[in-house]
Amino acid sequence: MTSLISDFSSVLLDIRDRNILYPKPVDRRTISTAKMIHVFIYLSFLTVALVGIPLMVGLIRHGIIFFILSLVNIIFIDLLIVILTAFIYMFILRFFDGEKLKDIINYVQIGLSLGIMVGYQLLVRSFDFFNFTVSFEPKWWQIFIFPMWYGANTELVMNGNIQRLFIVLAILSVLMPLISIWIYIKLNPAFEQNLQKLTYHGKAKVRKRSIISQFIMKIICPTKEERSFFRFASLMMKNERDFKLKVYPSLGFSIVIPFLFFISGINNDFEQLSKGNSYFSIYFSLIIIPTIILLLKFSGKYKGAWIYKAAPIQQLKPMFSAVIKAFLVKLYLPVYAFLSVIFIFIFGVRILPDLVVVFINASIFAVLCFKVLPKTIPFSESFDQSNQNSNTATILGLMLVVAMFTGLHYVSTLIHFGIYFYLVIAIVGLALLWKVAFNISWEKVEGV
């Protein structure tokens, strides 16, 4: 269902054909039916990809009855999924505008992408934590769990386990999809009318900045030009749906990956783990920085990039500097702060200086990535032109820089008060690097 919302919302919610088809002698139900057939064809391909091989294995292992029963179950599940998805759209459009629906779809897409990236890492390791003993007990509240309906069909037919609850669940598995289709047909005219809200883009909310936020802004960005570009970049990172879809799953993955290297130790010997130096795994959160630096040049609204040439921009340094600062403050810092809280809980406050050093190194690494990777005006290219394969070797090379930072940090912990000397050196190095890294002329920028 999340895959359907993520990938096929453009068909269910497409209203661009109205001006062409509605004036023609084409029945509205014909158009809706054509859309639904389109969706079912797509869902059929997706279903075959997911359950095709398991069905063949089930046919060999359990016989033709199991195969037919499973096939019927899957067909009804697909019907229920399509209708439930449409009902979600109806509900949202009934009470909210089109922008809210687009945001929800975007969050589902982000969640699905993050689930795919993180799920296969955590699933296998989860068996180290849990020792499940499966014991099923029928309860009345199970009628609200949709997959249970179709599991009851299998239990009734294959095992002959005839219980009142299983019979009720089996009836629901057939009846609810059919009732849902009938309700959808009745509510479809209202749904089509509410789709008009998708043309409404909402009003821009202007929030007044507090005195504290203005003070912090002046510290982060000393010049007026830099503050302007910082706000611009922050708004793009916050509101650009295509950008969030590409970047946010990587940010979520960077939260999980540092824990993968000592996750078994948490369950086995937590006390010994908390006294060790496994906190160096937080450096793995840096590996997403080069990818996001590359993505900073893309935008779904890239056609508005003409403003860069029209604006009286004399120097590019404030723009590039502000965009990197916006990335560090708005995207990386929240993720790193979340990681730091968990790491302090696991390893104690003794690692606080180390966490400060890691963030300074992350800032240095971001500047180095900017220097090494191709220079492009921020948010000025289409995602369709994205070709990260050409920079794969460079990104892999930058991973060695992360390893170097980790090694230097580890060596500093072997020296008495070495971490504090390293912290001072890192801050001075960041200040010097920041001064010279963004002196870029228009001639050195790609795509101008």
C-alpha positions as CSV (number, residue, x, y, z in Angstrom):
1,M,0.0,0.0,0.0
2,T,2.8,2.4,0.8
3,S,4.4,1.5,-2.6
4,L,1.1,2.3,-4.3
5,I,0.8,5.6,-2.6
6,S,4.5,6.3,-3.3
7,D,4.7,5.4,-7.0
8,F,1.2,5.7,-8.4
9,S,-0.3,8.8,-6.9
10,S,0.3,10.6,-10.1
11,V,-2.3,8.4,-11.8
12,L,-5.0,8.4,-9.2
13,L,-4.6,12.2,-8.6
14,D,-3.9,13.4,-12.2
15,I,-6.3,16.2,-13.2
16,R,-4.3,17.5,-16.2
17,D,-6.6,15.5,-18.6
18,R,-9.8,17.3,-17.5
19,N,-9.5,20.2,-19.9
20,I,-9.0,17.8,-22.8
21,L,-11.4,14.9,-22.0
22,Y,-14.3,16.5,-20.0
23,P,-15.5,18.7,-22.9
24,K,-15.6,15.6,-25.2
25,P,-18.4,13.1,-25.3
26,V,-16.7,10.8,-22.8
27,D,-18.5,9.5,-19.8
28,R,-16.9,10.4,-16.4
29,R,-17.1,6.8,-15.3
30,T,-15.2,5.8,-18.4
31,I,-12.3,8.1,-17.4
32,S,-12.4,6.8,-13.8
33,T,-12.5,3.2,-15.0
34,A,-9.5,3.8,-17.3
35,K,-7.5,5.2,-14.4
36,M,-8.4,2.2,-12.2
37,I,-7.4,-0.2,-15.0
38,H,-4.1,1.6,-15.3
39,V,-3.6,1.2,-11.5
40,F,-4.5,-2.4,-11.5
41,I,-2.1,-3.2,-14.3
42,Y,0.7,-1.6,-12.4
43,L,-0.4,-3.3,-9.2
44,S,-0.4,-6.6,-11.0
45,F,3.2,-6.2,-12.0
46,L,4.2,-5.2,-8.5
47,T,2.2,-8.1,-7.0
48,V,3.8,-10.7,-9.4
49,A,7.3,-9.3,-8.5
50,L,6.6,-9.7,-4.8
51,V,4.6,-13.0,-4.6
52,G,5.3,-14.8,-7.9
53,I,8.1,-16.9,-6.7
54,P,6.5,-17.7,-3.3
55,L,3.4,-18.8,-5.1
56,M,5.4,-21.2,-7.3
57,V,7.2,-22.6,-4.2
58,G,3.8,-22.9,-2.5
59,L,2.4,-24.8,-5.4
60,I,5.2,-27.3,-5.3
61,R,5.3,-27.6,-1.5
62,H,1.6,-27.5,-0.6
63,G,-0.3,-28.3,-3.8
64,I,-2.8,-26.8,-6.2
65,I,-5.4,-26.0,-3.5
66,F,-3.0,-23.8,-1.6
67,F,-1.9,-22.1,-4.9
68,I,-5.5,-21.2,-5.9
69,L,-6.4,-20.1,-2.4
70,S,-3.4,-17.8,-2.2
71,L,-4.0,-16.4,-5.6
72,V,-7.6,-15.5,-4.7
73,N,-6.4,-14.0,-1.4
74,I,-3.9,-11.8,-3.2
75,I,-6.5,-10.6,-5.7
76,F,-8.8,-9.5,-2.9
77,I,-5.9,-7.9,-1.0
78,D,-5.0,-5.9,-4.1
79,L,-8.6,-4.7,-4.5
80,L,-8.7,-3.7,-0.8
81,I,-5.4,-1.9,-1.1
82,V,-6.5,0.2,-4.1
83,I,-9.8,1.2,-2.5
84,L,-8.2,2.0,0.9
85,T,-5.6,4.2,-0.8
86,A,-8.5,6.0,-2.6
87,F,-10.3,6.4,0.7
88,I,-7.2,8.0,2.3
89,Y,-7.1,10.5,-0.6
90,M,-10.8,11.2,-0.2
91,F,-10.4,11.8,3.6
92,I,-7.4,14.1,3.2
93,L,-9.0,16.1,0.4
94,R,-12.3,16.4,2.2
95,F,-10.7,18.2,5.2
96,F,-7.4,19.6,3.8
97,D,-6.1,21.2,0.7
98,G,-4.0,19.7,-2.1
99,E,-0.7,20.8,-0.6
100,K,-1.3,18.8,2.6
101,L,-2.1,15.7,0.4
102,K,1.1,16.2,-1.6
103,D,3.1,16.6,1.7
104,I,1.6,13.3,3.0
105,I,2.4,11.5,-0.2
106,N,6.0,12.9,0.0
107,Y,6.3,11.6,3.6
108,V,5.1,8.2,2.6
109,Q,7.7,8.1,-0.2
110,I,10.4,9.2,2.2
111,G,9.3,6.6,4.8
112,L,9.2,3.8,2.1
113,S,12.7,4.7,0.8
114,L,14.1,4.8,4.4
115,G,12.4,1.5,5.2
116,I,14.0,-0.2,2.2
117,M,17.4,1.3,3.1
118,V,17.3,0.5,6.8
119,G,15.0,-2.5,6.9
120,Y,17.3,-5.0,5.3
121,Q,20.1,-3.9,7.7
122,L,18.0,-4.3,10.9
123,L,15.9,-7.3,10.0
124,V,18.7,-9.9,10.2
125,R,20.3,-8.3,13.3
126,S,16.9,-8.3,15.1
127,F,17.2,-12.0,15.6
128,D,20.1,-11.3,18.0
129,F,17.7,-9.4,20.3
130,F,14.5,-11.4,20.2
131,N,13.8,-15.1,20.7
132,F,10.2,-15.4,19.6
133,T,8.0,-18.3,20.5
134,V,5.0,-18.0,18.3
135,S,1.7,-19.0,19.9
136,F,-1.4,-17.8,18.2
137,E,-4.6,-17.3,20.2
138,P,-7.8,-16.1,18.5
139,K,-9.1,-12.8,19.9
140,W,-12.0,-10.6,18.9
141,W,-9.9,-7.5,18.2
142,Q,-8.1,-9.4,15.4
143,I,-11.0,-8.5,13.1
144,F,-9.4,-5.1,12.8
145,I,-6.1,-6.5,11.4
146,F,-6.7,-6.8,7.6
147,P,-4.0,-9.5,6.9
148,M,-5.6,-11.8,9.5
149,W,-8.7,-12.0,7.3
150,Y,-6.8,-13.8,4.6
151,G,-4.8,-15.9,7.0
152,A,-8.1,-17.2,8.3
153,N,-9.0,-18.3,4.8
154,T,-5.8,-20.4,4.7
155,E,-6.5,-21.9,8.2
156,L,-10.0,-22.8,7.3
157,V,-9.3,-24.5,3.9
158,M,-5.9,-26.0,4.5
159,N,-6.2,-27.1,8.1
160,G,-9.9,-27.4,8.5
161,N,-9.8,-25.4,11.7
162,I,-13.4,-24.2,11.8
163,Q,-13.9,-21.6,14.5
164,R,-16.5,-18.9,14.7
165,L,-13.8,-16.1,14.6
166,F,-12.1,-17.7,11.5
167,I,-15.4,-17.8,9.7
168,V,-16.1,-14.2,10.5
169,L,-12.6,-13.2,9.3
170,A,-13.0,-15.2,6.1
171,I,-16.3,-13.5,5.3
172,L,-14.7,-10.1,5.9
173,S,-11.9,-11.0,3.5
174,V,-14.4,-11.2,0.6
175,L,-17.1,-8.9,1.7
176,M,-15.1,-5.8,2.7
177,P,-13.3,-5.4,-0.7
178,L,-16.6,-5.6,-2.5
179,I,-18.4,-3.2,-0.1
180,S,-15.4,-0.8,-0.4
181,I,-15.6,-0.8,-4.2
182,W,-19.4,-0.1,-4.1
183,I,-18.8,2.8,-1.6
184,Y,-15.9,4.2,-3.8
185,I,-18.2,4.2,-6.9
186,K,-20.9,6.1,-4.9
187,L,-18.4,8.6,-3.5
188,N,-16.3,9.0,-6.7
189,P,-18.2,12.1,-8.0
190,A,-17.3,13.9,-4.7
191,F,-13.8,12.6,-4.9
192,E,-13.4,14.0,-8.4
193,Q,-14.7,17.3,-7.3
194,N,-12.3,17.5,-4.4
195,L,-9.4,16.8,-6.7
196,Q,-9.8,20.4,-7.9
197,K,-8.1,21.3,-4.6
198,L,-4.9,19.9,-6.1
199,T,-4.7,23.1,-8.2
200,Y,-4.5,25.2,-5.0
201,H,-1.0,25.7,-3.8
202,G,-1.8,27.3,-0.5
203,K,-0.6,30.6,1.0
204,A,3.0,31.2,2.0
205,K,3.3,31.5,5.7
206,V,5.4,34.3,6.9
207,R,6.9,33.7,10.3
208,K,8.5,36.4,12.4
209,R,11.9,35.5,13.6
210,S,12.6,36.0,17.3
211,I,15.4,38.1,18.7
212,I,17.3,35.0,19.7
213,S,17.1,33.4,16.2
214,Q,18.2,36.7,14.7
215,F,21.1,36.9,17.0
216,I,22.1,33.3,16.3
217,M,21.7,34.0,12.5
218,K,24.1,36.9,12.8
219,I,26.7,34.7,14.5
220,I,26.4,32.0,11.9
221,C,26.3,34.4,8.9
222,P,28.0,37.7,9.7
223,T,27.2,39.4,6.4
224,K,23.8,40.4,5.1
225,E,24.3,38.6,1.8
226,E,25.2,35.4,3.5
227,R,22.1,35.6,5.7
228,S,19.9,36.0,2.7
229,F,21.4,33.0,1.0
230,F,21.2,31.0,4.2
231,R,17.4,31.7,4.5
232,F,16.9,30.9,0.8
233,A,18.8,27.5,1.1
234,S,17.0,26.6,4.3
235,L,13.6,27.2,2.7
236,M,14.5,25.1,-0.3
237,M,15.7,22.2,1.9
238,K,12.5,22.5,3.9
239,N,9.9,22.9,1.2
240,E,11.4,21.2,-1.9
241,R,9.6,17.9,-2.1
242,D,11.9,16.3,-4.7
243,F,14.9,17.3,-2.7
244,K,13.5,15.9,0.5
245,L,12.6,12.6,-1.2
246,K,16.3,12.3,-2.3
247,V,18.0,13.5,0.9
248,Y,15.9,12.6,3.9
249,P,16.2,8.7,3.5
250,S,20.0,9.2,3.5
251,L,19.7,11.2,6.6
252,G,17.6,8.5,8.2
253,F,20.2,5.9,7.2
254,S,23.0,7.9,8.7
255,I,21.1,7.6,12.1
256,V,21.0,3.9,11.9
257,I,24.3,2.9,10.4
258,P,26.5,4.0,13.4
259,F,24.6,1.5,15.6
260,L,25.0,-1.5,13.3
261,F,28.6,-2.1,14.4
262,F,27.9,-2.6,18.1
263,I,24.2,-3.4,18.1
264,S,24.9,-7.0,19.3
265,G,27.0,-5.7,22.2
266,I,24.1,-3.7,23.6
267,N,22.2,-6.9,24.2
268,N,25.2,-9.0,25.3
269,D,27.3,-6.9,27.7
270,F,26.0,-3.3,27.9
271,E,28.3,-2.3,30.8
272,Q,31.4,-3.4,29.0
273,L,30.3,-1.7,25.8
274,S,29.7,1.6,27.6
275,K,33.2,1.6,28.9
276,G,34.8,0.9,25.4
277,N,35.4,3.1,22.4
278,S,32.7,1.9,20.1
279,Y,31.5,5.5,20.0
280,F,33.9,6.1,17.1
281,S,31.2,4.4,15.0
282,I,29.5,7.8,15.0
283,Y,31.9,8.8,12.2
284,F,29.8,6.6,9.9
285,S,27.2,9.4,10.0
286,L,29.7,11.4,7.8
287,I,29.5,9.1,4.8
288,I,26.2,10.7,3.6
289,I,27.8,14.2,3.4
290,P,29.3,13.9,-0.1
291,T,26.1,12.5,-1.6
292,I,24.0,15.4,-0.1
293,I,26.6,18.0,-1.2
294,L,26.1,16.6,-4.7
295,L,22.3,16.8,-4.4
296,L,22.4,20.5,-3.4
297,K,22.6,21.5,-7.0
298,F,19.3,19.8,-7.9
299,S,15.7,21.1,-7.6
300,G,12.3,20.4,-8.9
301,K,12.0,24.2,-9.5
302,Y,15.3,24.5,-11.3
303,K,13.8,26.7,-14.0
304,G,13.9,29.6,-11.5
305,A,17.7,29.5,-11.5
306,W,17.7,32.5,-13.9
307,I,17.4,34.6,-10.7
308,Y,21.1,34.0,-10.0
309,K,22.1,35.9,-13.2
310,A,19.5,38.6,-12.7
311,A,20.4,39.3,-9.1
312,P,23.3,41.7,-8.5
313,I,25.6,38.9,-7.2
314,Q,29.2,40.2,-7.3
315,Q,30.8,37.3,-5.4
316,L,29.9,33.7,-5.1
317,K,31.6,33.2,-1.8
318,P,28.6,34.2,0.4
319,M,26.2,32.0,-1.6
320,F,28.3,28.8,-1.4
321,S,29.3,29.4,2.2
322,A,25.7,30.0,3.2
323,V,24.4,26.9,1.5
324,I,27.0,24.7,3.2
325,K,26.2,26.3,6.5
326,A,22.4,25.7,5.9
327,F,23.1,22.1,5.1
328,L,25.2,21.6,8.3
329,V,22.7,23.5,10.5
330,K,19.3,22.5,9.1
331,L,20.0,18.9,7.9
332,Y,23.1,17.4,9.5
333,L,23.1,19.0,13.0
334,P,19.6,17.7,13.9
335,V,20.6,14.2,12.9
336,Y,24.0,14.5,14.8
337,A,22.3,16.0,17.9
338,F,19.9,13.0,18.0
339,L,22.8,10.6,17.6
340,S,24.8,12.4,20.3
341,V,22.0,12.1,22.9
342,I,21.8,8.4,22.3
343,F,25.6,8.0,22.4
344,I,25.8,10.0,25.7
345,F,23.1,7.7,27.1
346,I,25.1,4.6,26.1
347,F,28.7,5.8,26.7
348,G,28.2,8.6,29.3
349,V,29.2,12.2,29.4
350,R,32.8,11.3,29.1
351,I,32.5,11.3,25.3
352,L,31.2,14.9,25.2
353,P,34.5,16.4,24.0
354,D,34.8,13.6,21.4
355,L,31.3,14.5,20.1
356,V,32.3,18.1,19.7
357,V,35.5,17.0,17.8
358,V,33.4,14.8,15.5
359,F,31.1,17.6,14.5
360,I,34.0,19.9,13.8
361,N,35.5,17.2,11.6
362,A,32.1,16.8,9.9
363,S,32.2,20.5,9.1
364,I,35.7,20.2,7.7
365,F,34.7,17.2,5.7
366,A,31.7,19.1,4.2
367,V,34.0,21.9,3.1
368,L,36.5,19.4,1.6
369,C,33.6,17.7,-0.3
370,F,32.6,21.0,-1.7
371,K,36.2,21.7,-2.8
372,V,36.7,18.3,-4.5
373,L,33.2,17.8,-6.1
374,P,32.1,19.8,-9.2
375,K,31.0,23.4,-8.4
376,T,27.4,24.1,-9.5
377,I,25.0,26.9,-8.6
378,P,22.7,25.5,-5.8
379,F,19.3,24.2,-6.8
380,S,19.8,25.1,-10.5
381,E,19.6,21.6,-12.2
382,S,16.8,19.1,-12.8
383,F,16.8,15.8,-10.9
384,D,16.3,14.2,-14.3
385,Q,19.9,15.2,-15.2
386,S,21.2,13.5,-12.0
387,N,24.2,11.3,-12.8
388,Q,26.0,10.4,-9.6
389,N,27.8,7.4,-11.2
390,S,30.3,9.8,-12.7
391,N,31.3,10.9,-9.2
392,T,31.3,7.5,-7.6
393,A,35.1,7.2,-7.6
394,T,35.5,10.7,-6.0
395,I,32.9,9.8,-3.3
396,L,34.8,6.6,-2.5
397,G,38.0,8.5,-2.3
398,L,36.4,10.9,0.2
399,M,35.5,8.0,2.4
400,L,39.2,7.6,3.0
401,V,39.2,11.1,4.5
402,V,36.6,10.0,7.0
403,A,38.9,7.1,7.9
404,M,41.8,9.5,8.4
405,F,39.7,11.7,10.7
406,T,38.7,8.7,12.7
407,G,42.4,7.6,13.0
408,L,43.6,11.0,14.1
409,H,40.8,11.2,16.6
410,Y,41.7,7.8,18.0
411,V,45.4,8.6,18.4
412,S,44.5,11.9,20.2
413,T,42.6,9.8,22.9
414,L,45.8,7.9,23.6
415,I,47.6,11.0,24.7
416,H,46.8,12.7,28.1
417,F,44.5,15.7,27.3
418,G,45.2,15.0,23.6
419,I,41.5,15.3,22.7
420,Y,41.5,18.9,23.8
421,F,44.6,19.7,21.8
422,Y,43.1,18.0,18.8
423,L,39.9,20.0,19.3
424,V,41.8,23.3,19.2
425,I,43.7,22.2,16.1
426,A,40.4,21.1,14.4
427,I,38.7,24.5,15.1
428,V,41.7,26.5,13.8
429,G,41.9,24.2,10.7
430,L,38.2,24.7,10.0
431,A,38.5,28.5,10.3
432,L,41.4,28.6,7.9
433,L,39.8,26.2,5.4
434,W,36.5,28.1,5.5
435,K,38.3,31.4,4.5
436,V,39.8,30.0,1.3
437,A,37.4,27.2,0.3
438,F,34.6,29.4,-1.2
439,N,36.6,31.9,-3.3
440,I,35.0,30.7,-6.5
441,S,34.6,32.7,-9.7
442,W,31.8,32.5,-12.2
443,E,34.1,30.9,-14.7
444,K,34.7,27.9,-12.5
445,V,31.0,27.1,-12.0
446,E,29.4,24.4,-14.1
447,G,26.2,25.1,-16.1
448,V,26.3,28.9,-15.9
